[in-house]
Amino acid sequence: MKRRRFLECGGAFAAVAGTPALAHKAPPFVMPEEYLPTEVSISADLGVGEIHVLPNKFKLYWTLPDQKAIRYTVGVGRPGLYHSGEYTVGAKREWPSWTPTDEMIERDPEAYEKFADGMPGGLSNPLGARALYLFDANGRDTYLRIHGTNNPRTIGRAVSNGCARLTNEHIKELYEKVPLGTRVFLYQQGTA
């Protein structure tokens, strides 16, 4: 008979066949110091209170007065799933629920079909602790988000389905600064 181990998932328990849990335990994630939010000088004369995401550098800038910004390290969308453009923060949510898009389910039904009816907010939710919802010029939700993550190892990588992600700690900080209506610029991948 196979040994079974039990994993706690949001208060419910699920049995998973396999080896003891310690055999697969990843070492704790330590955020590299260069990934921490940092106030920096910027050479561009950008509007104050804007978000600028440079996907090839995995950086998000929250602009401040006097050509300064707070620089965050982010994870971004995989090539072909990232959408550059100008957006507006049209909604904000704490511990947001998540539902994969039809395109996500079509691309990878094994990973996403089980969540077709959605997932409530919480620690296991891929949107993390906070989300900024990006709307287009016509005021429509684009389904692009700047959000937290339950997997901080994805920061500094192009692995998502199109969104920019920060650690939960960093999105909580940014979320408090960003009002509705904030302009967001997602630059093209491969450009500075």
VEXBADREN-81364 format. One record per residue: residue in three letters; residue number from 0; x, y, z of N, C-alpha, C in turn. Coordinates in steps of 0.001 Angstrom, whole numbers. Atoms other than C-alpha are relative to their C-alpha. Layout:
% VEXBADREN-81364
PANU; ALA; NUM; X; Y; Z; X; Y; Z; X; Y; Z $
...
% end
This chain:
% VEXBADREN-81364
PANU; MET; 0; 834; -1177; 0; 0; 0; 0; 884; 1247; 0 $
PANU; LYS; 1; -788; -1235; 67; 1362; 3443; -934; -220; 821; 1256 $
PANU; ARG; 2; 156; -939; -1112; 2071; 5844; 1884; -675; 1245; -538 $
PANU; ARG; 3; 693; -1218; 399; -84; 8954; 1772; 412; 1109; 948 $
PANU; ARG; 4; -260; -1156; -846; 691; 12397; 3052; -1158; 966; -170 $
PANU; PHE; 5; 1125; -928; 32; -1807; 15105; 3826; 516; 1417; -71 $
PANU; LEU; 6; -360; -1387; 186; -1523; 18690; 2654; -1171; 861; 432 $
PANU; GLU; 7; 1053; -922; -390; -3464; 21510; 4261; -142; 1044; -1087 $
PANU; CYS; 8; 275; -961; 1071; -5079; 23689; 1582; -1179; 854; 418 $
PANU; GLY; 9; 1078; -902; -364; -7069; 26627; 2897; -979; -610; 986 $
PANU; GLY; 10; 859; 558; -1020; -8417; 24669; 5849; -511; -1397; -328 $
PANU; ALA; 11; 453; 1338; 382; -9352; 21534; 3879; 1219; -892; -156 $
PANU; PHE; 12; -1102; 930; 159; -7224; 18434; 3728; -226; -855; -1228 $
PANU; ALA; 13; 77; 840; 1186; -6447; 16468; 599; 1102; -1046; 90 $
PANU; ALA; 14; -993; 1061; -14; -4653; 13142; 357; 730; -19; -1331 $
PANU; VAL; 15; -821; 41; 1193; -1786; 12962; -2101; 950; -1183; 132 $
PANU; ALA; 16; -912; 1133; -33; 42; 9746; -2902; 1412; 491; -235 $
PANU; GLY; 17; -1379; -410; 239; 3796; 10089; -2682; 886; -292; 1181 $
PANU; THR; 18; -989; 181; -1050; 6777; 10282; -419; -260; 990; 1125 $
PANU; PRO; 19; 208; -923; -1110; 6975; 12043; 2929; 212; 1450; -441 $
PANU; ALA; 20; -10; -1414; 388; 6433; 15818; 2716; 1394; 604; 64 $
PANU; LEU; 21; -1332; -596; -130; 9965; 16643; 3858; 893; -299; -1190 $
PANU; ALA; 22; -830; 361; 1150; 11439; 14893; 835; -146; 1000; -1139 $
PANU; HIS; 23; 248; -934; 1095; 9917; 17543; -1465; -19; 1455; 439 $
PANU; LYS; 24; 82; -1353; -522; 10153; 20605; 739; 1097; 870; -627 $
PANU; ALA; 25; -948; -939; 601; 11765; 23516; -1089; 613; 854; 1103 $
PANU; PRO; 26; -596; -890; -998; 14205; 25700; 799; -796; 1298; 69 $
PANU; PRO; 27; 766; -1237; -98; 12623; 28904; 2114; 503; 1032; -1012 $
PANU; PHE; 28; -353; -1030; 970; 12542; 31732; -396; 535; 1220; 733 $
PANU; VAL; 29; -593; -1220; -556; 14808; 34644; 455; 34; 1022; -1124 $
PANU; MET; 30; 62; -1048; 1012; 14088; 37833; -1476; 1392; 616; -167 $
PANU; PRO; 31; -1300; -653; 214; 17314; 39102; -3086; -96; 1490; 359 $
PANU; GLU; 32; 14; -1396; -446; 18216; 42516; -1677; -293; 966; -1145 $
PANU; GLU; 33; 225; -895; 1137; 18200; 44072; -5155; -1461; -2; -468 $
PANU; TYR; 34; 1422; 52; 346; 14496; 43106; -5462; -855; 872; 923 $
PANU; LEU; 35; 771; -778; -955; 13442; 45250; -2508; -373; 1358; -572 $
PANU; PRO; 36; 386; -1330; 470; 11516; 48487; -3159; 1064; 1029; 371 $
PANU; THR; 37; -1064; -981; -178; 13967; 51350; -3572; -404; 1305; -654 $
PANU; GLU; 38; 219; -1297; 628; 13567; 55068; -4162; 1192; 293; -901 $
PANU; VAL; 39; -1045; -250; 991; 15512; 55967; -7297; -286; 1314; -726 $
PANU; SER; 40; 153; -1141; 906; 16120; 58993; -9528; -271; -556; -1386 $
PANU; ILE; 41; 285; 417; 1367; 14704; 58701; -13033; 334; 1151; -941 $
PANU; SER; 42; -404; -1040; 947; 15900; 60547; -16096; -1183; 556; -781 $
PANU; ALA; 43; 1175; -449; 759; 12513; 60756; -17811; -841; 950; 846 $
PANU; ASP; 44; 891; -933; -676; 10188; 63613; -16944; -1419; -556; -105 $
PANU; LEU; 45; 1292; 676; 25; 7135; 61473; -16171; -960; 670; 972 $
PANU; GLY; 46; 994; -530; -913; 3891; 62485; -14521; 118; -635; 1373 $
PANU; VAL; 47; -36; 504; -1372; 3720; 62111; -10750; -1221; -890; 216 $
PANU; GLY; 48; 1108; 895; -322; 1583; 59233; -9486; -407; -898; -1150 $
PANU; GLU; 49; 248; 937; 1100; 1888; 56928; -12499; 753; -1297; 277 $
PANU; ILE; 50; -692; 1288; -58; 2889; 53285; -12828; 583; -268; -1374 $
PANU; HIS; 51; -690; 356; 1239; 5448; 52295; -15472; 640; -1366; 203 $
PANU; VAL; 52; -541; 1357; -97; 6282; 48610; -16030; 923; -234; -1186 $
PANU; LEU; 53; -1003; 342; 1017; 9467; 47720; -17938; 210; -1515; 65 $
PANU; PRO; 54; 17; 1456; -147; 8991; 43994; -18591; 1347; -673; -213 $
PANU; ASN; 55; -1290; 655; 232; 12448; 43198; -19919; 961; 202; 1164 $
PANU; LYS; 56; -833; -232; -1188; 13972; 44622; -16721; -684; -517; 1264 $
PANU; PHE; 57; 794; 488; -1127; 11244; 43159; -14473; -132; 1064; 1085 $
PANU; LYS; 58; 101; -1121; -929; 10754; 46577; -12888; -1312; 746; -188 $
PANU; LEU; 59; 1171; -861; -32; 7713; 48613; -11931; 420; 1260; 735 $
PANU; TYR; 60; -341; -1284; -608; 8112; 52315; -11142; -1278; 739; 375 $
PANU; TRP; 61; 1062; -874; -481; 5677; 54350; -9032; 618; 1388; 77 $
PANU; THR; 62; -676; -1284; 151; 6539; 57945; -9979; -351; 970; 1125 $
PANU; LEU; 63; 72; -983; -1077; 7129; 60631; -7358; 385; 1369; -556 $
PANU; PRO; 64; -467; -1316; 450; 7812; 64385; -7600; 1527; 29; -157 $
PANU; ASP; 65; -1445; -277; 154; 11259; 65715; -8606; 762; -1124; -691 $
PANU; GLN; 66; -616; 1075; 784; 12016; 62906; -11097; 560; -1123; 875 $
PANU; LYS; 67; -303; 1136; -873; 12051; 60222; -8414; -1095; -1043; -205 $
PANU; ALA; 68; 987; 1086; 67; 10254; 56892; -8272; 361; -1056; 1027 $
PANU; ILE; 69; -267; 1209; -782; 9895; 53846; -6078; 24; -1144; -994 $
PANU; ARG; 70; -199; 1113; 938; 11217; 50866; -8022; -284; -1317; 723 $
PANU; TYR; 71; 328; 1341; -500; 9733; 47412; -7413; 445; -1016; -1041 $
PANU; THR; 72; -281; 1092; 923; 10800; 44105; -8948; -1289; -813; -157 $
PANU; VAL; 73; 1246; 698; 313; 7956; 42243; -10667; 266; -1236; -841 $
PANU; GLY; 74; 77; 1048; 1007; 7182; 39080; -12548; -979; 497; -1052 $
PANU; VAL; 75; 858; -474; 1093; 5508; 39613; -15927; -502; -1181; -830 $
PANU; GLY; 76; 572; 1010; 878; 3620; 37752; -18623; 1033; -648; -897 $
PANU; ARG; 77; -853; 718; 948; 5254; 35128; -20774; -92; 683; -1360 $
PANU; PRO; 78; 90; -562; 1355; 6105; 36237; -24314; -1252; -523; -708 $
PANU; GLY; 79; 1235; 344; 678; 2928; 36280; -26350; -1234; 176; 869 $
PANU; LEU; 80; 1129; -188; -903; 744; 36745; -23256; 25; 1373; 664 $
PANU; TYR; 81; -145; -1340; -567; 2019; 40130; -22104; -579; 1010; -991 $
PANU; HIS; 82; 643; -989; 873; 51; 43109; -23473; 448; 1397; 380 $
PANU; SER; 83; -444; -1366; -262; 1774; 46478; -23677; -1133; 967; -293 $
PANU; GLY; 84; 995; -1036; 267; -228; 49689; -23689; -164; 926; 1178 $
PANU; GLU; 85; 332; -939; -1068; -1679; 52471; -21586; -1352; -393; 575 $
PANU; TYR; 86; 1189; 447; -706; -4278; 51556; -18994; -292; 952; 1159 $
PANU; THR; 87; 403; -752; -1183; -6089; 53009; -15998; -395; -993; 1079 $
PANU; VAL; 88; 455; 843; -1101; -6589; 51483; -12562; -1492; 282; 174 $
PANU; GLY; 89; 1450; -161; -36; -10362; 50956; -12726; -656; -631; 1208 $
PANU; ALA; 90; 527; 638; -1213; -10806; 48840; -9590; 1185; -477; 833 $
PANU; LYS; 91; -999; 501; -940; -8865; 47710; -6538; -700; -1007; 908 $
PANU; ARG; 92; 599; 1009; -877; -9472; 44594; -4436; 1044; -520; 993 $
PANU; GLU; 93; -815; 664; -1014; -8057; 43244; -1181; -403; -1477; 15 $
PANU; TRP; 94; 218; 1444; 39; -7703; 39436; -1160; -1036; -345; -1079 $
PANU; PRO; 95; 967; 177; 1085; -9400; 39268; -4585; -273; -1468; -313 $
PANU; SER; 96; 310; 1328; 539; -11193; 36231; -5903; 642; -77; -1394 $
PANU; TRP; 97; -643; 193; 1306; -9821; 34767; -9135; -752; -1054; -786 $
PANU; THR; 98; 570; 966; 939; -11332; 33036; -12128; 867; 25; -1250 $
PANU; PRO; 99; -805; -10; 1231; -9158; 31928; -15053; -868; 405; -1189 $
PANU; THR; 100; 727; -381; 1212; -10123; 33382; -18409; -233; -1235; -864 $
PANU; ASP; 101; 255; 1101; 935; -11540; 31166; -21146; 1273; -361; -764 $
PANU; GLU; 102; -1259; 243; 729; -8217; 31579; -22993; 981; -811; 841 $
PANU; MET; 103; -893; 755; -879; -6273; 30309; -19974; -441; -1465; 64 $
PANU; ILE; 104; 517; 1371; -67; -8524; 27252; -19707; 266; -730; -1316 $
PANU; GLU; 105; -255; 611; 1307; -8173; 26596; -23446; 1478; -351; -171 $
PANU; ARG; 106; -1443; 227; 119; -4356; 26919; -23290; 472; -1160; 866 $
PANU; ASP; 107; -483; 1007; -937; -3958; 24650; -20275; -1155; -514; 862 $
PANU; PRO; 108; 1178; 467; -738; -7167; 22848; -19276; 340; -783; 1267 $
PANU; GLU; 109; -366; 783; -1173; -5377; 20537; -16851; 286; 894; 1206 $
PANU; ALA; 110; -335; -906; -1095; -4138; 23488; -14791; -1164; 876; 430 $
PANU; TYR; 111; 973; -1044; -302; -7142; 25805; -15000; -1469; -413; 12 $
PANU; GLU; 112; 1416; 360; 107; -10380; 23951; -15763; -649; -216; 1365 $
PANU; LYS; 113; 558; 261; -1338; -10842; 22940; -12124; -370; 1288; 736 $
PANU; PHE; 114; 305; -1288; -620; -11007; 26673; -11253; -980; 823; -836 $
PANU; ALA; 115; 895; -719; 917; -13544; 27595; -13976; -1101; 762; 731 $
PANU; ASP; 116; 1027; -691; -781; -16085; 28562; -11307; 603; 1014; 971 $
PANU; GLY; 117; -651; -997; -831; -13513; 30718; -9529; 598; -552; 1273 $
PANU; MET; 118; -670; 337; -1248; -11436; 30665; -6377; -123; 1216; 916 $
PANU; PRO; 119; 108; -1148; -905; -12101; 32830; -3329; 1386; 539; 352 $
PANU; GLY; 120; -1264; -588; -438; -9417; 35204; -2099; 571; -769; 1167 $
PANU; GLY; 121; -666; 684; -1111; -6874; 33829; 341; 1437; -301; -338 $
PANU; LEU; 122; -1432; 256; 159; -3317; 32622; 754; 341; -875; -1197 $
PANU; SER; 123; -311; 875; 1131; -3555; 29975; -1979; -444; 595; -1337 $
PANU; ASN; 124; 489; -644; 1222; -5135; 32361; -4523; 1169; 621; -760 $
PANU; PRO; 125; -1135; -524; 769; -2717; 33273; -7369; 45; 1524; -119 $
PANU; LEU; 126; -39; -1470; 38; -3734; 36983; -7221; 574; 595; 1278 $
PANU; GLY; 127; -643; -476; -1211; -2313; 37230; -3736; -859; 938; 829 $
PANU; ALA; 128; 640; -826; -1015; -3137; 39860; -1142; -770; 1199; -544 $
PANU; ARG; 129; 636; -1199; 561; -4133; 42782; -3393; 87; -69; -1520 $
PANU; ALA; 130; -47; -76; 1464; -4933; 43500; -7041; -478; 1367; -462 $
PANU; LEU; 131; 385; -1209; 720; -5091; 46607; -9209; -506; -469; -1352 $
PANU; TYR; 132; 639; 471; 1224; -7490; 46001; -12125; 214; 1042; -1094 $
PANU; LEU; 133; -325; -923; 1083; -6387; 47543; -15425; -1134; 62; -1012 $
PANU; PHE; 134; 1092; -252; 935; -9072; 49084; -17639; 541; 707; -1226 $
PANU; ASP; 135; -428; -649; 1239; -8767; 50252; -21248; -574; 1413; -95 $
PANU; ALA; 136; 437; -1383; 205; -9497; 53734; -22651; -1509; 144; -39 $
PANU; ASN; 137; 1466; -22; 34; -13198; 52812; -23010; -627; -382; 1342 $
PANU; GLY; 138; 510; 335; -1322; -13481; 51912; -19316; -355; -1457; 197 $
PANU; ARG; 139; 281; 1445; -105; -13617; 48143; -19895; 1156; -714; 709 $
PANU; ASP; 140; -996; 837; -679; -11823; 45625; -17702; 750; -816; -1048 $
PANU; THR; 141; -824; 733; 965; -8921; 44139; -19676; 364; -1394; 502 $
PANU; TYR; 142; -404; 1226; -687; -8450; 41218; -17234; 1499; -39; 266 $
PANU; LEU; 143; -1389; -146; -413; -4873; 42439; -16812; -4; 558; 1413 $
PANU; ARG; 144; -85; -436; -1384; -3851; 42973; -13219; 1450; 278; 366 $
PANU; ILE; 145; -1244; -93; -759; -998; 44207; -11107; -402; -547; 1360 $
PANU; HIS; 146; 501; 712; -1177; -1301; 41833; -8185; 1116; -636; 792 $
PANU; GLY; 147; -935; 749; -826; 382; 39922; -5426; 166; -1403; -558 $
PANU; THR; 148; -164; 1383; 426; 1434; 36317; -5671; 185; -910; 1204 $
PANU; ASN; 149; -227; 1018; -1020; 1332; 33177; -3574; 1290; -777; -299 $
PANU; ASN; 150; -1249; 667; 381; 4605; 32161; -5279; 1086; 1055; -263 $
PANU; PRO; 151; -988; -1063; 188; 7349; 34775; -4682; 1190; -394; -876 $
PANU; ARG; 152; -1094; 418; 877; 9836; 32673; -6677; -217; 446; -1455 $
PANU; THR; 153; 282; -440; 1368; 8111; 33995; -9840; 365; 1470; -228 $
PANU; ILE; 154; -409; -1401; 150; 9295; 37567; -9174; 1315; 23; -785 $
PANU; GLY; 155; -1201; -100; 828; 11910; 38635; -11728; 11; -991; -1149 $
PANU; ARG; 156; 95; 982; 1089; 10644; 36116; -14298; -1225; 291; -867 $
PANU; ALA; 157; 1138; -125; 920; 8300; 36060; -17307; -729; -1336; -31 $
PANU; VAL; 158; 677; 1291; -133; 5935; 33260; -16291; -1513; 104; 75 $
PANU; SER; 159; 1440; -117; -241; 2442; 34682; -15843; -800; -42; -1299 $
PANU; ASN; 160; 920; -22; 1135; -593; 34743; -18126; -248; 1415; -507 $
PANU; GLY; 161; 100; -1361; 518; -88; 38454; -18801; 78; 1080; 1046 $
PANU; CYS; 162; 12; -996; -1058; -256; 40207; -15442; 1408; 286; 521 $
PANU; ALA; 163; -1229; -307; -745; 2502; 41935; -13488; -265; -369; 1451 $
PANU; ARG; 164; 188; 454; -1368; 3008; 40449; -10039; 1141; 454; 891 $
PANU; LEU; 165; -948; -378; -1039; 4759; 41597; -6885; -184; -966; 1160 $
PANU; THR; 166; 237; 789; -1203; 5273; 39850; -3579; -1209; 584; 712 $
PANU; ASN; 167; 1156; -494; -742; 2265; 40132; -1285; 363; 1217; 850 $
PANU; GLU; 168; -446; -1133; -823; 4226; 42456; 1002; 124; 1268; -849 $
PANU; HIS; 169; -217; -1173; 859; 5148; 44769; -1882; -1298; 509; -627 $
PANU; ILE; 170; 1268; -474; 578; 1669; 44856; -3473; -828; 695; 1065 $
PANU; LYS; 171; 731; -693; -1063; 172; 45792; -104; 491; 1444; 125 $
PANU; GLU; 172; -593; -1339; -87; 2552; 48763; 40; -424; 861; -1189 $
PANU; LEU; 173; 358; -752; 1200; 1904; 49844; -3567; -1498; 302; -25 $
PANU; TYR; 174; 1465; -120; 14; -1870; 49312; -3245; -459; 1230; 784 $
PANU; GLU; 175; 384; -1140; -845; -2085; 51918; -477; 332; 1333; -662 $
PANU; LYS; 176; -427; -1233; 666; -346; 54533; -2673; -849; 334; -1229 $
PANU; VAL; 177; 598; -148; 1333; -2340; 53997; -5889; -1506; 260; 88 $
PANU; PRO; 178; 1448; -253; 22; -5747; 55700; -6266; -637; -522; -1285 $
PANU; LEU; 179; 736; 311; 1226; -8432; 54717; -8741; 281; 1098; -1016 $
PANU; GLY; 180; -260; -958; 1067; -7839; 56398; -12095; 1472; 184; -321 $
PANU; THR; 181; -1438; -106; 262; -4039; 56035; -11933; 329; -501; -1396 $
PANU; ARG; 182; -455; 428; 1328; -2417; 55851; -15357; 1097; -1050; 156 $
PANU; VAL; 183; -954; 1117; -28; -462; 52638; -16007; 526; -192; -1409 $
PANU; PHE; 184; -658; 199; 1292; 2035; 52177; -18829; 753; -1322; 45 $
PANU; LEU; 185; -692; 1289; 134; 3067; 48634; -19768; 794; 92; -1299 $
PANU; TYR; 186; -870; -148; 1173; 6044; 48953; -22111; 144; -1335; -700 $
PANU; GLN; 187; -153; 1224; 788; 6713; 46440; -24868; 1135; -854; 530 $
PANU; GLN; 188; -1101; 889; -360; 8771; 43390; -24067; 1105; 183; -1017 $
PANU; GLY; 189; -1158; -182; 887; 12259; 43754; -25497; 400; 1445; -186 $
PANU; THR; 190; -373; -1415; 77; 12322; 47557; -25109; 272; 504; 1402 $
PANU; ALA; 191; -325; -574; -1322; 13652; 49719; -22291; -1034; 1010; 412 $
% end
